[in-house]
């Protein structure tokens, strides 16, 4: 909705890459276990968007998670690997 409000048009469904397989599986199965009850609202929301074909969660290896460049301290080697990956 934020992208729509900003006037950004993109592909449908919006692809989100996630390095946590368990999170992806939780959005595909609405049977929650006791340890995940505190996050069920989030996963129901994501599940609804997947069913509406607005969102697609895909797995990406943790080594290839480009967002880490913004969120974690990186070694010099990993930093330059990401820079090469995005073409800078």
Biopython code that builds the backbone (N, CA, C, O; Angstrom):
import numpy as np
from Bio.PDB.StructureBuilder import StructureBuilder

atoms = [
    (1, "UNK", "N", (0.825, -1.194, 0.000)),
    (1, "UNK", "CA", (0.000, 0.000, 0.000)),
    (1, "UNK", "C", (0.868, 1.256, 0.000)),
    (1, "UNK", "O", (0.503, 2.268, -0.600)),
    (2, "UNK", "N", (2.023, 1.189, 0.678)),
    (2, "UNK", "CA", (2.923, 2.338, 0.701)),
    (2, "UNK", "C", (3.412, 2.659, -0.708)),
    (2, "UNK", "O", (3.426, 3.821, -1.112)),
    (3, "UNK", "N", (3.812, 1.639, -1.451)),
    (3, "UNK", "CA", (4.270, 1.867, -2.817)),
    (3, "UNK", "C", (3.156, 2.440, -3.685)),
    (3, "UNK", "O", (3.403, 3.317, -4.514)),
    (4, "UNK", "N", (1.943, 1.955, -3.502)),
    (4, "UNK", "CA", (0.796, 2.476, -4.250)),
    (4, "UNK", "C", (0.567, 3.940, -3.915)),
    (4, "UNK", "O", (0.341, 4.757, -4.807)),
    (5, "UNK", "N", (0.628, 4.278, -2.618)),
    (5, "UNK", "CA", (0.451, 5.667, -2.188)),
    (5, "UNK", "C", (1.524, 6.578, -2.761)),
    (5, "UNK", "O", (1.271, 7.753, -3.026)),
    (6, "UNK", "N", (2.723, 6.036, -2.953)),
    (6, "UNK", "CA", (3.821, 6.827, -3.518)),
    (6, "UNK", "C", (3.780, 6.881, -5.043)),
    (6, "UNK", "O", (4.597, 7.555, -5.670)),
    (7, "UNK", "N", (2.821, 6.164, -5.633)),
    (7, "UNK", "CA", (2.684, 6.170, -7.082)),
    (7, "UNK", "C", (3.661, 5.247, -7.787)),
    (7, "UNK", "O", (3.903, 5.400, -8.985)),
    (8, "UNK", "N", (4.228, 4.285, -7.057)),
    (8, "UNK", "CA", (5.170, 3.348, -7.652)),
    (8, "UNK", "C", (4.394, 2.156, -8.172)),
    (8, "UNK", "O", (3.659, 1.503, -7.430)),
    (9, "UNK", "N", (4.566, 1.879, -9.460)),
    (9, "UNK", "CA", (3.910, 0.724, -10.058)),
    (9, "UNK", "C", (4.961, -0.366, -10.221)),
    (9, "UNK", "O", (6.071, -0.118, -10.691)),
    (10, "UNK", "N", (4.595, -1.543, -9.833)),
    (10, "UNK", "CA", (5.537, -2.652, -9.914)),
    (10, "UNK", "C", (4.847, -3.923, -10.338)),
    (10, "UNK", "O", (3.667, -3.944, -10.688)),
    (11, "UNK", "N", (5.619, -4.969, -10.293)),
    (11, "UNK", "CA", (5.084, -6.264, -10.694)),
    (11, "UNK", "C", (4.123, -6.794, -9.644)),
    (11, "UNK", "O", (4.199, -6.437, -8.468)),
    (12, "UNK", "N", (3.231, -7.640, -10.086)),
    (12, "UNK", "CA", (2.326, -8.339, -9.178)),
    (12, "UNK", "C", (2.590, -9.811, -9.324)),
    (12, "UNK", "O", (2.641, -10.272, -10.464)),
    (13, "UNK", "N", (2.755, -10.557, -8.335)),
    (13, "UNK", "CA", (2.857, -10.162, -6.946)),
    (13, "UNK", "C", (4.224, -9.574, -6.619)),
    (13, "UNK", "O", (5.206, -9.825, -7.318)),
    (14, "UNK", "N", (4.273, -8.802, -5.566)),
    (14, "UNK", "CA", (5.519, -8.245, -5.067)),
    (14, "UNK", "C", (6.334, -9.370, -4.451)),
    (14, "UNK", "O", (5.837, -10.093, -3.587)),
    (15, "UNK", "N", (7.579, -9.527, -4.883)),
    (15, "UNK", "CA", (8.424, -10.611, -4.391)),
    (15, "UNK", "C", (9.268, -10.097, -3.237)),
    (15, "UNK", "O", (9.955, -9.082, -3.352)),
    (16, "UNK", "N", (9.206, -10.816, -2.120)),
    (16, "UNK", "CA", (10.038, -10.515, -0.960)),
    (16, "UNK", "C", (10.923, -11.723, -0.716)),
    (16, "UNK", "O", (10.438, -12.847, -0.584)),
    (17, "UNK", "N", (12.222, -11.480, -0.658)),
    (17, "UNK", "CA", (13.183, -12.554, -0.429)),
    (17, "UNK", "C", (13.478, -12.647, 1.058)),
    (17, "UNK", "O", (13.739, -11.640, 1.716)),
    (18, "UNK", "N", (13.434, -13.856, 1.576)),
    (18, "UNK", "CA", (13.606, -14.094, 3.003)),
    (18, "UNK", "C", (14.599, -15.229, 3.192)),
    (18, "UNK", "O", (14.544, -16.234, 2.484)),
    (19, "UNK", "N", (15.518, -15.068, 4.158)),
    (19, "UNK", "CA", (16.497, -16.126, 4.401)),
    (19, "UNK", "C", (16.060, -17.071, 5.512)),
    (19, "UNK", "O", (16.837, -17.930, 5.929)),
    (20, "UNK", "N", (14.843, -16.928, 5.993)),
    (20, "UNK", "CA", (14.341, -17.762, 7.077)),
    (20, "UNK", "C", (13.238, -18.673, 6.543)),
    (20, "UNK", "O", (12.103, -18.239, 6.344)),
    (21, "UNK", "N", (13.579, -19.927, 6.317)),
    (21, "UNK", "CA", (12.625, -20.880, 5.761)),
    (21, "UNK", "C", (11.434, -21.072, 6.699)),
    (21, "UNK", "O", (10.302, -21.217, 6.237)),
    (22, "UNK", "N", (11.674, -21.074, 7.994)),
    (22, "UNK", "CA", (10.577, -21.251, 8.958)),
    (22, "UNK", "C", (9.539, -20.141, 8.826)),
    (22, "UNK", "O", (8.339, -20.402, 8.907)),
    (23, "UNK", "N", (9.983, -18.929, 8.627)),
    (23, "UNK", "CA", (9.040, -17.811, 8.452)),
    (23, "UNK", "C", (8.200, -17.999, 7.198)),
    (23, "UNK", "O", (6.993, -17.758, 7.209)),
    (24, "UNK", "N", (8.833, -18.424, 6.133)),
    (24, "UNK", "CA", (8.101, -18.659, 4.885)),
    (24, "UNK", "C", (7.066, -19.759, 5.089)),
    (24, "UNK", "O", (5.925, -19.630, 4.645)),
    (25, "UNK", "N", (7.458, -20.837, 5.756)),
    (25, "UNK", "CA", (6.530, -21.946, 5.990)),
    (25, "UNK", "C", (5.370, -21.545, 6.888)),
    (25, "UNK", "O", (4.252, -22.025, 6.701)),
    (26, "UNK", "N", (5.616, -20.672, 7.861)),
    (26, "UNK", "CA", (4.535, -20.211, 8.730)),
    (26, "UNK", "C", (3.477, -19.434, 7.954)),
    (26, "UNK", "O", (2.292, -19.508, 8.278)),
    (27, "UNK", "N", (3.890, -18.696, 6.943)),
    (27, "UNK", "CA", (2.918, -17.930, 6.157)),
    (27, "UNK", "C", (2.106, -18.831, 5.235)),
    (27, "UNK", "O", (1.043, -18.431, 4.761)),
    (28, "UNK", "N", (2.588, -20.031, 4.977)),
    (28, "UNK", "CA", (1.874, -20.952, 4.093)),
    (28, "UNK", "C", (1.000, -21.935, 4.857)),
    (28, "UNK", "O", (0.199, -22.648, 4.252)),
    (29, "UNK", "N", (1.144, -21.983, 6.186)),
    (29, "UNK", "CA", (0.385, -22.917, 7.003)),
    (29, "UNK", "C", (-0.160, -22.159, 8.207)),
    (29, "UNK", "O", (0.604, -21.697, 9.054)),
    (30, "UNK", "N", (-1.453, -22.034, 8.278)),
    (30, "UNK", "CA", (-2.056, -21.243, 9.350)),
    (30, "UNK", "C", (-2.233, -22.014, 10.651)),
    (30, "UNK", "O", (-2.862, -21.508, 11.580)),
    (31, "UNK", "N", (-1.704, -23.205, 10.739)),
    (31, "UNK", "CA", (-1.739, -23.964, 11.985)),
    (31, "UNK", "C", (-0.540, -23.527, 12.805)),
    (31, "UNK", "O", (0.601, -23.862, 12.488)),
    (32, "UNK", "N", (-0.810, -22.778, 13.857)),
    (32, "UNK", "CA", (0.271, -22.228, 14.661)),
    (32, "UNK", "C", (0.503, -23.079, 15.902)),
    (32, "UNK", "O", (-0.426, -23.670, 16.452)),
    (33, "UNK", "N", (1.720, -23.128, 16.319)),
    (33, "UNK", "CA", (2.077, -23.829, 17.530)),
    (33, "UNK", "C", (2.116, -22.823, 18.679)),
    (33, "UNK", "O", (2.111, -21.614, 18.448)),
    (34, "UNK", "N", (2.153, -23.309, 19.887)),
    (34, "UNK", "CA", (2.104, -22.450, 21.071)),
    (34, "UNK", "C", (3.202, -21.399, 21.077)),
    (34, "UNK", "O", (2.980, -20.276, 21.531)),
    (35, "UNK", "N", (4.365, -21.740, 20.587)),
    (35, "UNK", "CA", (5.485, -20.792, 20.644)),
    (35, "UNK", "C", (5.367, -19.676, 19.619)),
    (35, "UNK", "O", (6.142, -18.721, 19.674)),
    (36, "UNK", "N", (4.425, -19.763, 18.686)),
    (36, "UNK", "CA", (4.292, -18.720, 17.676)),
    (36, "UNK", "C", (2.995, -17.921, 17.802)),
    (36, "UNK", "O", (2.685, -17.113, 16.927)),
    (37, "UNK", "N", (2.247, -18.130, 18.858)),
    (37, "UNK", "CA", (0.957, -17.449, 18.991)),
    (37, "UNK", "C", (1.097, -15.929, 19.064)),
    (37, "UNK", "O", (0.189, -15.211, 18.645)),
    (38, "UNK", "N", (2.198, -15.433, 19.580)),
    (38, "UNK", "CA", (2.357, -13.985, 19.712)),
    (38, "UNK", "C", (2.601, -13.301, 18.367)),
    (38, "UNK", "O", (2.561, -12.072, 18.299)),
    (39, "UNK", "N", (2.848, -14.045, 17.316)),
    (39, "UNK", "CA", (3.096, -13.434, 16.008)),
    (39, "UNK", "C", (2.054, -13.826, 14.976)),
    (39, "UNK", "O", (2.237, -13.572, 13.785)),
    (40, "UNK", "N", (0.974, -14.437, 15.410)),
    (40, "UNK", "CA", (0.002, -14.957, 14.457)),
    (40, "UNK", "C", (-0.670, -13.876, 13.613)),
    (40, "UNK", "O", (-0.976, -14.129, 12.447)),
    (41, "UNK", "N", (-0.909, -12.700, 14.148)),
    (41, "UNK", "CA", (-1.565, -11.637, 13.388)),
    (41, "UNK", "C", (-0.718, -11.255, 12.180)),
    (41, "UNK", "O", (-1.250, -11.078, 11.084)),
    (42, "UNK", "N", (0.580, -11.128, 12.366)),
    (42, "UNK", "CA", (1.482, -10.793, 11.262)),
    (42, "UNK", "C", (1.411, -11.852, 10.167)),
    (42, "UNK", "O", (1.276, -11.526, 8.988)),
    (43, "UNK", "N", (1.501, -13.109, 10.558)),
    (43, "UNK", "CA", (1.511, -14.172, 9.559)),
    (43, "UNK", "C", (0.164, -14.324, 8.870)),
    (43, "UNK", "O", (0.112, -14.682, 7.693)),
    (44, "UNK", "N", (-0.927, -14.058, 9.583)),
    (44, "UNK", "CA", (-2.235, -14.079, 8.929)),
    (44, "UNK", "C", (-2.311, -12.972, 7.884)),
    (44, "UNK", "O", (-2.836, -13.186, 6.791)),
    (45, "UNK", "N", (-1.799, -11.807, 8.207)),
    (45, "UNK", "CA", (-1.805, -10.700, 7.249)),
    (45, "UNK", "C", (-1.003, -11.065, 6.007)),
    (45, "UNK", "O", (-1.470, -10.868, 4.884)),
    (46, "UNK", "N", (0.206, -11.597, 6.203)),
    (46, "UNK", "CA", (1.050, -11.983, 5.077)),
    (46, "UNK", "C", (0.378, -13.093, 4.278)),
    (46, "UNK", "O", (0.390, -13.068, 3.047)),
    (47, "UNK", "N", (-0.204, -14.059, 4.968)),
    (47, "UNK", "CA", (-0.912, -15.148, 4.297)),
    (47, "UNK", "C", (-2.038, -14.598, 3.421)),
    (47, "UNK", "O", (-2.195, -15.025, 2.277)),
    (48, "UNK", "N", (-2.815, -13.663, 3.944)),
    (48, "UNK", "CA", (-3.907, -13.071, 3.163)),
    (48, "UNK", "C", (-3.377, -12.410, 1.902)),
    (48, "UNK", "O", (-3.987, -12.525, 0.839)),
    (49, "UNK", "N", (-2.254, -11.724, 2.005)),
    (49, "UNK", "CA", (-1.679, -11.051, 0.832)),
    (49, "UNK", "C", (-1.151, -12.062, -0.180)),
    (49, "UNK", "O", (-1.193, -11.812, -1.384)),
    (50, "UNK", "N", (-0.655, -13.204, 0.299)),
    (50, "UNK", "CA", (-0.208, -14.260, -0.610)),
    (50, "UNK", "C", (-1.411, -14.845, -1.341)),
    (50, "UNK", "O", (-1.355, -15.062, -2.552)),
    (51, "UNK", "N", (-2.504, -15.104, -0.610)),
    (51, "UNK", "CA", (-3.724, -15.649, -1.209)),
    (51, "UNK", "C", (-4.301, -14.665, -2.226)),
    (51, "UNK", "O", (-4.809, -15.081, -3.268)),
    (52, "UNK", "N", (-4.228, -13.379, -1.937)),
    (52, "UNK", "CA", (-4.732, -12.347, -2.851)),
    (52, "UNK", "C", (-3.792, -12.122, -4.034)),
    (52, "UNK", "O", (-4.074, -11.290, -4.896)),
    (53, "UNK", "N", (-2.686, -12.850, -4.082)),
    (53, "UNK", "CA", (-1.675, -12.754, -5.137)),
    (53, "UNK", "C", (-1.043, -11.356, -5.196)),
    (53, "UNK", "O", (-0.701, -10.856, -6.268)),
    (54, "UNK", "N", (-0.899, -10.745, -4.022)),
    (54, "UNK", "CA", (-0.235, -9.456, -3.923)),
    (54, "UNK", "C", (1.199, -9.597, -3.440)),
    (54, "UNK", "O", (1.998, -8.670, -3.575)),
    (55, "UNK", "N", (1.527, -10.756, -2.878)),
    (55, "UNK", "CA", (2.820, -10.956, -2.256)),
    (55, "UNK", "C", (3.309, -12.371, -2.530)),
    (55, "UNK", "O", (2.524, -13.319, -2.544)),
    (56, "UNK", "N", (4.609, -12.504, -2.747)),
    (56, "UNK", "CA", (5.223, -13.811, -2.956)),
    (56, "UNK", "C", (6.513, -13.855, -2.144)),
    (56, "UNK", "O", (7.429, -13.069, -2.384)),
    (57, "UNK", "N", (6.583, -14.773, -1.183)),
    (57, "UNK", "CA", (7.797, -14.937, -0.378)),
    (57, "UNK", "C", (8.660, -16.009, -1.011)),
    (57, "UNK", "O", (8.188, -17.105, -1.313)),
    (58, "UNK", "N", (9.932, -15.686, -1.211)),
    (58, "UNK", "CA", (10.870, -16.640, -1.789)),
    (58, "UNK", "C", (12.102, -16.734, -0.910)),
    (58, "UNK", "O", (12.517, -15.765, -0.275)),
    (59, "UNK", "N", (12.665, -17.912, -0.894)),
    (59, "UNK", "CA", (13.852, -18.139, -0.081)),
    (59, "UNK", "C", (15.102, -17.647, -0.806)),
    (59, "UNK", "O", (15.246, -17.816, -2.017)),
    (60, "UNK", "N", (15.989, -17.043, -0.047)),
    (60, "UNK", "CA", (17.298, -16.649, -0.537)),
    (60, "UNK", "C", (18.315, -17.118, 0.496)),
    (60, "UNK", "O", (18.090, -16.997, 1.701)),
    (61, "UNK", "N", (19.430, -17.651, 0.017)),
    (61, "UNK", "CA", (20.464, -18.101, 0.953)),
    (61, "UNK", "C", (20.965, -16.908, 1.766)),
    (61, "UNK", "O", (21.034, -15.787, 1.261)),
    (62, "UNK", "N", (21.306, -17.155, 3.002)),
    (62, "UNK", "CA", (21.753, -16.072, 3.878)),
    (62, "UNK", "C", (22.997, -15.389, 3.324)),
    (62, "UNK", "O", (23.200, -14.195, 3.545)),
    (63, "UNK", "N", (23.829, -16.136, 2.607)),
    (63, "UNK", "CA", (25.037, -15.550, 2.014)),
    (63, "UNK", "C", (24.707, -14.561, 0.893)),
    (63, "UNK", "O", (25.509, -13.688, 0.563)),
    (64, "UNK", "N", (23.509, -14.715, 0.314)),
    (64, "UNK", "CA", (23.103, -13.856, -0.803)),
    (64, "UNK", "C", (22.112, -12.776, -0.394)),
    (64, "UNK", "O", (21.583, -12.076, -1.257)),
    (65, "UNK", "N", (21.851, -12.625, 0.884)),
    (65, "UNK", "CA", (20.876, -11.650, 1.371)),
    (65, "UNK", "C", (21.489, -10.251, 1.292)),
    (65, "UNK", "O", (22.234, -9.838, 2.181)),
    (66, "UNK", "N", (21.169, -9.537, 0.231)),
    (66, "UNK", "CA", (21.771, -8.232, -0.044)),
    (66, "UNK", "C", (21.404, -7.192, 1.007)),
    (66, "UNK", "O", (22.181, -6.266, 1.241)),
    (67, "UNK", "N", (20.248, -7.315, 1.643)),
    (67, "UNK", "CA", (19.831, -6.331, 2.631)),
    (67, "UNK", "C", (20.799, -6.270, 3.816)),
    (67, "UNK", "O", (20.820, -5.279, 4.547)),
    (68, "UNK", "N", (21.597, -7.320, 4.007)),
    (68, "UNK", "CA", (22.558, -7.323, 5.112)),
    (68, "UNK", "C", (23.522, -6.149, 5.038)),
    (68, "UNK", "O", (24.047, -5.715, 6.063)),
    (69, "UNK", "N", (23.759, -5.636, 3.853)),
    (69, "UNK", "CA", (24.684, -4.511, 3.711)),
    (69, "UNK", "C", (24.179, -3.295, 4.492)),
    (69, "UNK", "O", (24.974, -2.453, 4.908)),
    (70, "UNK", "N", (22.860, -3.201, 4.693)),
    (70, "UNK", "CA", (22.274, -2.085, 5.424)),
    (70, "UNK", "C", (22.021, -2.397, 6.894)),
    (70, "UNK", "O", (21.795, -1.482, 7.686)),
    (71, "UNK", "N", (22.056, -3.676, 7.271)),
    (71, "UNK", "CA", (21.597, -4.055, 8.599)),
    (71, "UNK", "C", (22.660, -4.652, 9.504)),
    (71, "UNK", "O", (22.457, -4.731, 10.715)),
    (72, "UNK", "N", (23.790, -5.073, 8.946)),
    (72, "UNK", "CA", (24.787, -5.764, 9.754)),
    (72, "UNK", "C", (26.176, -5.231, 9.450)),
    (72, "UNK", "O", (26.440, -4.774, 8.338)),
    (73, "UNK", "N", (27.057, -5.287, 10.426)),
    (73, "UNK", "CA", (28.458, -4.987, 10.111)),
    (73, "UNK", "C", (29.011, -6.122, 9.251)),
    (73, "UNK", "O", (28.846, -7.298, 9.576)),
    (74, "UNK", "N", (29.659, -5.760, 8.168)),
    (74, "UNK", "CA", (30.157, -6.757, 7.230)),
    (74, "UNK", "C", (31.671, -6.757, 7.189)),
    (74, "UNK", "O", (32.321, -5.744, 7.449)),
    (75, "UNK", "N", (32.219, -7.918, 6.856)),
    (75, "UNK", "CA", (33.650, -7.963, 6.595)),
    (75, "UNK", "C", (33.905, -7.251, 5.273)),
    (75, "UNK", "O", (32.986, -7.052, 4.478)),
    (76, "UNK", "N", (35.129, -6.879, 5.048)),
    (76, "UNK", "CA", (35.499, -6.201, 3.809)),
    (76, "UNK", "C", (35.160, -7.063, 2.599)),
    (76, "UNK", "O", (34.660, -6.565, 1.590)),
    (77, "UNK", "N", (35.433, -8.354, 2.708)),
    (77, "UNK", "CA", (35.172, -9.262, 1.590)),
    (77, "UNK", "C", (33.681, -9.348, 1.257)),
    (77, "UNK", "O", (33.292, -9.297, 0.090)),
    (78, "UNK", "N", (32.855, -9.477, 2.295)),
    (78, "UNK", "CA", (31.416, -9.576, 2.070)),
    (78, "UNK", "C", (30.854, -8.263, 1.523)),
    (78, "UNK", "O", (29.968, -8.274, 0.669)),
    (79, "UNK", "N", (31.364, -7.143, 2.011)),
    (79, "UNK", "CA", (30.930, -5.842, 1.512)),
    (79, "UNK", "C", (31.188, -5.724, 0.013)),
    (79, "UNK", "O", (30.300, -5.335, -0.746)),
    (80, "UNK", "N", (32.400, -6.059, -0.409)),
    (80, "UNK", "CA", (32.729, -5.943, -1.831)),
    (80, "UNK", "C", (31.986, -6.977, -2.671)),
    (80, "UNK", "O", (31.715, -6.730, -3.847)),
    (81, "UNK", "N", (31.652, -8.127, -2.094)),
    (81, "UNK", "CA", (30.844, -9.120, -2.805)),
    (81, "UNK", "C", (29.483, -8.518, -3.127)),
    (81, "UNK", "O", (28.993, -8.652, -4.248)),
    (82, "UNK", "N", (28.861, -7.846, -2.136)),
    (82, "UNK", "CA", (27.554, -7.217, -2.362)),
    (82, "UNK", "C", (27.664, -6.076, -3.368)),
    (82, "UNK", "O", (26.783, -5.905, -4.210)),
    (83, "UNK", "N", (28.724, -5.305, -3.289)),
    (83, "UNK", "CA", (28.908, -4.198, -4.230)),
    (83, "UNK", "C", (28.991, -4.738, -5.670)),
    (83, "UNK", "O", (28.383, -4.182, -6.584)),
    (84, "UNK", "N", (29.739, -5.808, -5.852)),
    (84, "UNK", "CA", (29.832, -6.420, -7.189)),
    (84, "UNK", "C", (28.484, -6.963, -7.624)),
    (84, "UNK", "O", (28.124, -6.862, -8.797)),
    (85, "UNK", "N", (27.734, -7.539, -6.692)),
    (85, "UNK", "CA", (26.431, -8.153, -7.013)),
    (85, "UNK", "C", (25.448, -7.109, -7.546)),
    (85, "UNK", "O", (24.684, -7.388, -8.470)),
    (86, "UNK", "N", (25.467, -5.916, -6.969)),
    (86, "UNK", "CA", (24.513, -4.904, -7.418)),
    (86, "UNK", "C", (25.061, -4.042, -8.549)),
    (86, "UNK", "O", (24.382, -3.139, -9.038)),
    (87, "UNK", "N", (26.290, -4.325, -8.959)),
    (87, "UNK", "CA", (26.836, -3.658, -10.141)),
    (87, "UNK", "C", (27.477, -2.316, -9.903)),
    (87, "UNK", "O", (27.540, -1.504, -10.826)),
    (88, "UNK", "N", (27.950, -2.048, -8.716)),
    (88, "UNK", "CA", (28.634, -0.773, -8.443)),
    (88, "UNK", "C", (30.137, -0.935, -8.524)),
    (88, "UNK", "O", (30.873, 0.031, -8.324)),
]
sb = StructureBuilder()
sb.init_structure("model")
sb.init_model(0)
sb.init_chain("A")
sb.init_seg("    ")
for serial, (resi, resn, name, xyz) in enumerate(atoms, 1):
    if name == "N":
        sb.init_residue(resn, " ", resi, " ")
    sb.init_atom(name, np.array(xyz, "f"), 0.0, 1.0, " ", f" {name:<3s}", serial, name[0])
structure = sb.get_structure()
